[in-house]
Amino acid sequence: MPDALARARRLRMRALECERIAHSSQPEFAKHYHIIAKHYFALARLDEDRLSAPQPADAVEEKEHTLTEQK
């Protein structure tokens, strides 16, 4: 899953670049750059959340372990 972390890092860098451009743009363009940055940040959070969520294989192992202990 290091790829997801690297992707989240790249998305955050793109978001920061959009914010930087927005500050030096005309107001009508700045609004659009802020929206794009917001979307990049949301995608980065999704990648990070996916890493912290239990993986399906982990859930199966946990269930099998619990069933074994109950017997």
N, C-alpha and C positions, 0 to 999 in steps of 0.2 A: 503493500500500500504506500510506499514512499512516493509513487507516482502521483497519488492524490494530493499528498502534501506539497509536492513540487508544483502541481497544477494550481493549488490554492494560493501558493506564494506568487506565481505568475499572474493570476487573476487579481490579486491585491495590488501588485505593481501596476497593472494596467489601470485599475481603478484610481490609484494615486496619480497616475499620469493624466487621466481624464480630468481629475479635480484640478491639477496644476494648469491644464489647458483652459479649463472653465474660468479660472481666475483671471486669465489674460485675454479672454474672448469677449465679444460683444454680448450683451445680455440675452438676446434671443438664441445665440449659440451656446452660451454658458448653461442655460437651462437644459439643453439636450445633453451636454457633456456630464452634468450632474446626474441625470437619469441613467446614462450609460454606466457611470461609476457606481451608482447604486446597484445596478444589475450585476456588475462584476463582483461587488462585495457579497451579494446574495449567493452567487455561484460559488465563491470561495468558502462561505459558511457551509453550504451544502456538502462540499467536498470534505471539509473538516468534520462535520457531523457524521458523515458516512464512515469516517475512520473511527469515531468514538462509539458508534452503534455496534452491538454484538453482531458478528457475522453469522450467516445461516449455519455454517459448519460448527461454529462454537455452540450455538443453541442446541443442535442435535447431540453433540457430545455431552453437554450439560444435562439434557433430558435422559440420555442413556446412563449417565453416571448416577442420576437420581433414582432411576428405575432399578439399577443394580443394588444400590444401598437399601432400597425398600424390601428386597427379597430376603 
